[in-house]
Structure formats: C-alpha cells, structure tokens
C-alpha cells in the first residue's frame, strides 16, 4: 500500500514509504526547510508573559 503526501516544501506528491528524505521529496527540499528554520523563518507560537523580564538564557 502506498502512502502519498505532498512535500512540505514544494508540494510535489511523495510516496512516504519509499522516500529517502521523508517527508520531503528530495534532499534539496529537506535542506531548504532546514535553512528556513535556521534563518528563523518559522516560529513556534507561544503566549508571552509580559510580567517577567526577558532572559535569553532560559
């Protein structure tokens, strides 16, 4: 049974079971996504607590 999902980067159909860079269609798309995380293009939303001072070491 094949499991087809879109590549998160380029939206090309990917057979998840046989893809070596899953969930991406290729190593190139995997590296594009990694670079976007490294450049902080993606952010995980959090609720800011404005009552506490920012501490970058937390």
Residue, then its C-alpha position, 0 to 999 in steps of 0.5 A: x500500500x502506498x502512502x502519498x503526501x505532498x512535500x512540505x516544501x514544494x508540494x510535489x506528491x511523495x510516496x512516504x514509504x519509499x522516500x529517502x528524505x521523508x517527508x520531503x521529496x528530495x534532499x534539496x527540499x529537506x535542506x531548504x526547510x532546514x535553512x528556513x528554520x535556521x534563518x528563523x523563518x518559522x516560529x513556534x507560537x507561544x503566549x508571552x508573559x509580559x510580567x517577567x523580564x526577558x532572559x535569553x538564557x532560559 
